[in-house]
Amino acid sequence: MTAPDQYVLPGLVQDEIDRFDYNPNDKCADRWYPEGKDVPIVVDPHFGGGRPTVKGRGVTVDIIQRRFSIAKESIADIARDFRLPRSVVEEVIRVRAA
């Protein structure tokens, strides 16, 4: 329950706020999960120059998408080259296609 002088963020705004990881020391946003935290894609300024990458790996989403769509490489080859689970490569391709 909120006090009369408290504001409540609309659900849509709160959902977006929940897509961020925050630094416990300064409470600033560290990472953004543009598709939600259940998808292994993250924007982290420490990896990929601020471009979307595979969480914990630094492999950019663009590289995976280009190798699949433009170079016509198989998901298995991409997964092997980057030492990623096939399911992660599939998820990245699915998200980029949407």
VMD Tcl script that builds the backbone (N, CA, C; Angstrom):
set m [mol new atoms 294]
animate dup $m
set s [atomselect $m all]
$s set {name element resname resid chain x y z} {
  {N N MET 1 A 0.848 -1.169 0.000}
  {CA C MET 1 A 0.000 0.000 0.000}
  {C C MET 1 A 0.898 1.237 0.000}
  {N N THR 2 A 0.516 2.227 -0.779}
  {CA C THR 2 A 1.322 3.438 -0.881}
  {C C THR 2 A 0.716 4.555 -0.045}
  {N N ALA 3 A 1.596 5.422 0.420}
  {CA C ALA 3 A 1.146 6.602 1.170}
  {C C ALA 3 A 0.520 7.593 0.185}
  {N N PRO 4 A -0.343 8.482 0.649}
  {CA C PRO 4 A -1.002 9.431 -0.254}
  {C C PRO 4 A -0.036 10.303 -1.060}
  {N N ASP 5 A 1.145 10.562 -0.532}
  {CA C ASP 5 A 2.097 11.417 -1.242}
  {C C ASP 5 A 3.128 10.618 -2.054}
  {N N GLN 6 A 2.932 9.296 -2.184}
  {CA C GLN 6 A 3.831 8.456 -2.957}
  {C C GLN 6 A 3.301 8.275 -4.364}
  {N N TYR 7 A 4.239 8.214 -5.317}
  {CA C TYR 7 A 3.876 7.924 -6.693}
  {C C TYR 7 A 4.093 6.440 -6.959}
  {N N VAL 8 A 3.236 5.869 -7.766}
  {CA C VAL 8 A 3.372 4.483 -8.175}
  {C C VAL 8 A 3.661 4.484 -9.666}
  {N N LEU 9 A 4.764 3.809 -10.052}
  {CA C LEU 9 A 5.104 3.750 -11.459}
  {C C LEU 9 A 4.147 2.816 -12.187}
  {N N PRO 10 A 3.706 3.235 -13.370}
  {CA C PRO 10 A 2.863 2.323 -14.155}
  {C C PRO 10 A 3.622 1.029 -14.441}
  {N N GLY 11 A 2.889 -0.037 -14.622}
  {CA C GLY 11 A 3.488 -1.356 -14.840}
  {C C GLY 11 A 4.486 -1.386 -15.976}
  {N N LEU 12 A 4.200 -0.699 -17.064}
  {CA C LEU 12 A 5.094 -0.703 -18.219}
  {C C LEU 12 A 6.454 -0.103 -17.869}
  {N N VAL 13 A 6.461 0.979 -17.125}
  {CA C VAL 13 A 7.711 1.612 -16.709}
  {C C VAL 13 A 8.458 0.697 -15.746}
  {N N GLN 14 A 7.760 0.100 -14.811}
  {CA C GLN 14 A 8.402 -0.799 -13.853}
  {C C GLN 14 A 8.998 -2.010 -14.558}
  {N N ASP 15 A 8.294 -2.534 -15.564}
  {CA C ASP 15 A 8.826 -3.665 -16.328}
  {C C ASP 15 A 10.151 -3.303 -16.985}
  {N N GLU 16 A 10.238 -2.093 -17.535}
  {CA C GLU 16 A 11.481 -1.662 -18.182}
  {C C GLU 16 A 12.600 -1.474 -17.149}
  {N N ILE 17 A 12.288 -0.912 -16.013}
  {CA C ILE 17 A 13.279 -0.731 -14.950}
  {C C ILE 17 A 13.831 -2.083 -14.508}
  {N N ASP 18 A 12.986 -3.091 -14.487}
  {CA C ASP 18 A 13.420 -4.426 -14.069}
  {C C ASP 18 A 14.385 -5.074 -15.063}
  {N N ARG 19 A 14.525 -4.505 -16.258}
  {CA C ARG 19 A 15.444 -5.046 -17.265}
  {C C ARG 19 A 16.888 -4.589 -17.051}
  {N N PHE 20 A 17.132 -3.847 -15.995}
  {CA C PHE 20 A 18.467 -3.346 -15.700}
  {C C PHE 20 A 19.056 -4.051 -14.488}
  {N N ASP 21 A 20.391 -4.210 -14.499}
  {CA C ASP 21 A 21.141 -4.592 -13.306}
  {C C ASP 21 A 21.756 -3.313 -12.776}
  {N N TYR 22 A 21.732 -3.157 -11.468}
  {CA C TYR 22 A 22.246 -1.937 -10.857}
  {C C TYR 22 A 23.466 -2.238 -10.010}
  {N N ASN 23 A 24.404 -1.303 -10.007}
  {CA C ASN 23 A 25.599 -1.410 -9.187}
  {C C ASN 23 A 25.194 -1.175 -7.739}
  {N N PRO 24 A 25.492 -2.113 -6.848}
  {CA C PRO 24 A 25.062 -1.953 -5.449}
  {C C PRO 24 A 25.745 -0.783 -4.732}
  {N N ASN 25 A 26.899 -0.356 -5.225}
  {CA C ASN 25 A 27.627 0.731 -4.570}
  {C C ASN 25 A 27.047 2.108 -4.877}
  {N N ASP 26 A 26.739 2.354 -6.144}
  {CA C ASP 26 A 26.270 3.692 -6.500}
  {C C ASP 26 A 24.832 3.717 -7.028}
  {N N LYS 27 A 24.197 2.545 -7.099}
  {CA C LYS 27 A 22.802 2.416 -7.534}
  {C C LYS 27 A 22.575 2.857 -8.982}
  {N N CYS 28 A 23.652 2.949 -9.771}
  {CA C CYS 28 A 23.532 3.296 -11.194}
  {C C CYS 28 A 23.361 2.013 -12.011}
  {N N ALA 29 A 22.734 2.149 -13.153}
  {CA C ALA 29 A 22.522 0.996 -14.023}
  {C C ALA 29 A 23.861 0.518 -14.581}
  {N N ASP 30 A 24.094 -0.785 -14.516}
  {CA C ASP 30 A 25.306 -1.404 -15.049}
  {C C ASP 30 A 25.048 -2.094 -16.381}
  {N N ARG 31 A 23.938 -2.796 -16.469}
  {CA C ARG 31 A 23.607 -3.601 -17.635}
  {C C ARG 31 A 22.133 -3.467 -17.965}
  {N N TRP 32 A 21.840 -3.601 -19.263}
  {CA C TRP 32 A 20.455 -3.566 -19.735}
  {C C TRP 32 A 20.189 -4.821 -20.539}
  {N N TYR 33 A 19.100 -5.476 -20.228}
  {CA C TYR 33 A 18.654 -6.676 -20.944}
  {C C TYR 33 A 17.477 -6.251 -21.833}
  {N N PRO 34 A 17.726 -5.866 -23.088}
  {CA C PRO 34 A 16.673 -5.283 -23.927}
  {C C PRO 34 A 15.486 -6.208 -24.177}
  {N N GLU 35 A 15.698 -7.508 -24.117}
  {CA C GLU 35 A 14.612 -8.466 -24.344}
  {C C GLU 35 A 14.124 -9.090 -23.043}
  {N N GLY 36 A 14.630 -8.633 -21.918}
  {CA C GLY 36 A 14.290 -9.202 -20.620}
  {C C GLY 36 A 15.411 -10.100 -20.127}
  {N N LYS 37 A 15.445 -10.299 -18.839}
  {CA C LYS 37 A 16.540 -11.057 -18.226}
  {C C LYS 37 A 16.520 -12.546 -18.537}
  {N N ASP 38 A 15.429 -13.043 -19.096}
  {CA C ASP 38 A 15.373 -14.463 -19.450}
  {C C ASP 38 A 15.984 -14.743 -20.830}
  {N N VAL 39 A 16.380 -13.694 -21.554}
  {CA C VAL 39 A 17.028 -13.838 -22.860}
  {C C VAL 39 A 18.505 -13.484 -22.674}
  {N N PRO 40 A 19.430 -14.305 -23.199}
  {CA C PRO 40 A 20.860 -14.097 -22.927}
  {C C PRO 40 A 21.504 -12.978 -23.743}
  {N N ILE 41 A 20.785 -11.883 -23.953}
  {CA C ILE 41 A 21.327 -10.723 -24.672}
  {C C ILE 41 A 21.383 -9.559 -23.701}
  {N N VAL 42 A 22.550 -8.902 -23.661}
  {CA C VAL 42 A 22.745 -7.819 -22.708}
  {C C VAL 42 A 23.513 -6.680 -23.373}
  {N N VAL 43 A 23.210 -5.466 -22.949}
  {CA C VAL 43 A 24.010 -4.301 -23.330}
  {C C VAL 43 A 24.805 -3.929 -22.081}
  {N N ASP 44 A 26.107 -4.110 -22.184}
  {CA C ASP 44 A 27.012 -3.873 -21.057}
  {C C ASP 44 A 28.158 -3.018 -21.583}
  {N N PRO 45 A 28.385 -1.834 -21.018}
  {CA C PRO 45 A 29.444 -0.973 -21.545}
  {C C PRO 45 A 30.843 -1.584 -21.463}
  {N N HIS 46 A 31.009 -2.654 -20.707}
  {CA C HIS 46 A 32.307 -3.308 -20.596}
  {C C HIS 46 A 32.562 -4.313 -21.717}
  {N N PHE 47 A 31.539 -4.634 -22.496}
  {CA C PHE 47 A 31.656 -5.625 -23.570}
  {C C PHE 47 A 31.011 -5.088 -24.841}
  {N N GLY 48 A 31.663 -5.305 -25.950}
  {CA C GLY 48 A 31.063 -5.003 -27.242}
  {C C GLY 48 A 30.859 -3.529 -27.541}
  {N N GLY 49 A 31.547 -2.662 -26.842}
  {CA C GLY 49 A 31.407 -1.233 -27.113}
  {C C GLY 49 A 30.000 -0.714 -26.916}
  {N N GLY 50 A 29.266 -1.320 -26.016}
  {CA C GLY 50 A 27.904 -0.876 -25.748}
  {C C GLY 50 A 26.871 -1.463 -26.693}
  {N N ARG 51 A 27.292 -2.353 -27.585}
  {CA C ARG 51 A 26.342 -3.024 -28.486}
  {C C ARG 51 A 25.797 -4.277 -27.791}
  {N N PRO 52 A 24.640 -4.759 -28.205}
  {CA C PRO 52 A 24.107 -5.993 -27.609}
  {C C PRO 52 A 25.056 -7.171 -27.824}
  {N N THR 53 A 25.311 -7.892 -26.747}
  {CA C THR 53 A 26.195 -9.053 -26.792}
  {C C THR 53 A 25.524 -10.238 -26.112}
  {N N VAL 54 A 26.119 -11.406 -26.305}
  {CA C VAL 54 A 25.689 -12.593 -25.576}
  {C C VAL 54 A 26.203 -12.437 -24.150}
  {N N LYS 55 A 25.314 -12.596 -23.193}
  {CA C LYS 55 A 25.656 -12.391 -21.788}
  {C C LYS 55 A 26.883 -13.206 -21.387}
  {N N GLY 56 A 27.852 -12.497 -20.792}
  {CA C GLY 56 A 29.047 -13.140 -20.266}
  {C C GLY 56 A 30.073 -13.557 -21.296}
  {N N ARG 57 A 29.826 -13.269 -22.565}
  {CA C ARG 57 A 30.739 -13.743 -23.600}
  {C C ARG 57 A 31.363 -12.627 -24.427}
  {N N GLY 58 A 30.704 -11.505 -24.575}
  {CA C GLY 58 A 31.235 -10.408 -25.379}
  {C C GLY 58 A 31.072 -10.585 -26.874}
  {N N VAL 59 A 30.437 -11.661 -27.300}
  {CA C VAL 59 A 30.175 -11.885 -28.720}
  {C C VAL 59 A 28.972 -11.021 -29.099}
  {N N THR 60 A 29.141 -10.137 -30.085}
  {CA C THR 60 A 28.025 -9.264 -30.425}
  {C C THR 60 A 26.924 -10.034 -31.143}
  {N N VAL 61 A 25.729 -9.572 -30.900}
  {CA C VAL 61 A 24.552 -10.156 -31.540}
  {C C VAL 61 A 24.635 -9.961 -33.057}
  {N N ASP 62 A 25.166 -8.814 -33.481}
  {CA C ASP 62 A 25.312 -8.540 -34.914}
  {C C ASP 62 A 26.195 -9.562 -35.615}
  {N N ILE 63 A 27.283 -9.957 -34.976}
  {CA C ILE 63 A 28.192 -10.939 -35.585}
  {C C ILE 63 A 27.472 -12.264 -35.800}
  {N N ILE 64 A 26.746 -12.709 -34.796}
  {CA C ILE 64 A 26.006 -13.971 -34.924}
  {C C ILE 64 A 24.964 -13.856 -36.029}
  {N N GLN 65 A 24.226 -12.768 -36.027}
  {CA C GLN 65 A 23.175 -12.573 -37.029}
  {C C GLN 65 A 23.764 -12.513 -38.442}
  {N N ARG 66 A 24.867 -11.797 -38.627}
  {CA C ARG 66 A 25.488 -11.706 -39.962}
  {C C ARG 66 A 26.021 -13.046 -40.440}
  {N N ARG 67 A 26.635 -13.783 -39.532}
  {CA C ARG 67 A 27.163 -15.091 -39.945}
  {C C ARG 67 A 26.041 -16.027 -40.350}
  {N N PHE 68 A 24.904 -15.912 -39.692}
  {CA C PHE 68 A 23.774 -16.775 -40.022}
  {C C PHE 68 A 23.042 -16.289 -41.281}
  {N N SER 69 A 22.705 -15.006 -41.330}
  {CA C SER 69 A 21.869 -14.472 -42.410}
  {C C SER 69 A 22.639 -14.152 -43.681}
  {N N ILE 70 A 23.807 -13.574 -43.545}
  {CA C ILE 70 A 24.553 -13.137 -44.723}
  {C C ILE 70 A 25.523 -14.209 -45.202}
  {N N ALA 71 A 26.310 -14.755 -44.279}
  {CA C ALA 71 A 27.296 -15.773 -44.651}
  {C C ALA 71 A 26.675 -17.157 -44.794}
  {N N LYS 72 A 25.427 -17.291 -44.339}
  {CA C LYS 72 A 24.680 -18.562 -44.435}
  {C C LYS 72 A 25.372 -19.709 -43.704}
  {N N GLU 73 A 26.043 -19.382 -42.588}
  {CA C GLU 73 A 26.657 -20.423 -41.774}
  {C C GLU 73 A 25.600 -21.108 -40.928}
  {N N SER 74 A 25.847 -22.334 -40.572}
  {CA C SER 74 A 24.877 -23.087 -39.782}
  {C C SER 74 A 24.942 -22.666 -38.313}
  {N N ILE 75 A 23.853 -22.904 -37.618}
  {CA C ILE 75 A 23.802 -22.627 -36.181}
  {C C ILE 75 A 24.849 -23.464 -35.451}
  {N N ALA 76 A 25.008 -24.692 -35.868}
  {CA C ALA 76 A 25.997 -25.573 -35.235}
  {C C ALA 76 A 27.414 -25.018 -35.389}
  {N N ASP 77 A 27.755 -24.506 -36.579}
  {CA C ASP 77 A 29.090 -23.948 -36.800}
  {C C ASP 77 A 29.319 -22.695 -35.956}
  {N N ILE 78 A 28.320 -21.846 -35.905}
  {CA C ILE 78 A 28.430 -20.616 -35.108}
  {C C ILE 78 A 28.591 -20.961 -33.634}
  {N N ALA 79 A 27.780 -21.874 -33.158}
  {CA C ALA 79 A 27.850 -22.284 -31.746}
  {C C ALA 79 A 29.222 -22.861 -31.426}
  {N N ARG 80 A 29.741 -23.695 -32.302}
  {CA C ARG 80 A 31.061 -24.301 -32.084}
  {C C ARG 80 A 32.156 -23.228 -32.075}
  {N N ASP 81 A 32.130 -22.327 -33.051}
  {CA C ASP 81 A 33.176 -21.305 -33.155}
  {C C ASP 81 A 33.243 -20.402 -31.925}
  {N N PHE 82 A 32.079 -20.063 -31.380}
  {CA C PHE 82 A 32.045 -19.163 -30.226}
  {C C PHE 82 A 31.915 -19.913 -28.899}
  {N N ARG 83 A 31.905 -21.236 -28.965}
  {CA C ARG 83 A 31.755 -22.076 -27.767}
  {C C ARG 83 A 30.520 -21.685 -26.970}
  {N N LEU 84 A 29.413 -21.587 -27.717}
  {CA C LEU 84 A 28.123 -21.258 -27.119}
  {C C LEU 84 A 27.193 -22.450 -27.247}
  {N N PRO 85 A 26.268 -22.602 -26.324}
  {CA C PRO 85 A 25.241 -23.626 -26.511}
  {C C PRO 85 A 24.409 -23.286 -27.760}
  {N N ARG 86 A 24.041 -24.295 -28.478}
  {CA C ARG 86 A 23.222 -24.104 -29.676}
  {C C ARG 86 A 21.955 -23.311 -29.347}
  {N N SER 87 A 21.370 -23.565 -28.186}
  {CA C SER 87 A 20.131 -22.882 -27.796}
  {C C SER 87 A 20.333 -21.364 -27.681}
  {N N VAL 88 A 21.522 -20.929 -27.269}
  {CA C VAL 88 A 21.807 -19.494 -27.157}
  {C C VAL 88 A 21.874 -18.879 -28.550}
  {N N VAL 89 A 22.561 -19.531 -29.462}
  {CA C VAL 89 A 22.649 -19.035 -30.840}
  {C C VAL 89 A 21.246 -18.970 -31.453}
  {N N GLU 90 A 20.456 -19.988 -31.260}
  {CA C GLU 90 A 19.091 -19.992 -31.779}
  {C C GLU 90 A 18.266 -18.833 -31.212}
  {N N GLU 91 A 18.408 -18.582 -29.917}
  {CA C GLU 91 A 17.674 -17.504 -29.272}
  {C C GLU 91 A 18.098 -16.145 -29.820}
  {N N VAL 92 A 19.383 -15.933 -30.014}
  {CA C VAL 92 A 19.882 -14.671 -30.565}
  {C C VAL 92 A 19.322 -14.457 -31.962}
  {N N ILE 93 A 19.348 -15.480 -32.778}
  {CA C ILE 93 A 18.825 -15.368 -34.145}
  {C C ILE 93 A 17.330 -15.111 -34.129}
  {N N ARG 94 A 16.607 -15.779 -33.242}
  {CA C ARG 94 A 15.152 -15.579 -33.147}
  {C C ARG 94 A 14.829 -14.137 -32.749}
  {N N VAL 95 A 15.551 -13.618 -31.775}
  {CA C VAL 95 A 15.297 -12.264 -31.299}
  {C C VAL 95 A 15.620 -11.245 -32.390}
  {N N ARG 96 A 16.726 -11.436 -33.094}
  {CA C ARG 96 A 17.110 -10.493 -34.151}
  {C C ARG 96 A 16.142 -10.534 -35.325}
  {N N ALA 97 A 15.530 -11.676 -35.560}
  {CA C ALA 97 A 14.593 -11.793 -36.674}
  {C C ALA 97 A 13.256 -11.137 -36.361}
  {N N ALA 98 A 12.954 -10.976 -35.092}
  {CA C ALA 98 A 11.658 -10.410 -34.689}
  {C C ALA 98 A 11.578 -8.916 -34.919}
}
mol reanalyze $m
mol bondsrecalc $m
mol representation Tube
mol addrep $m
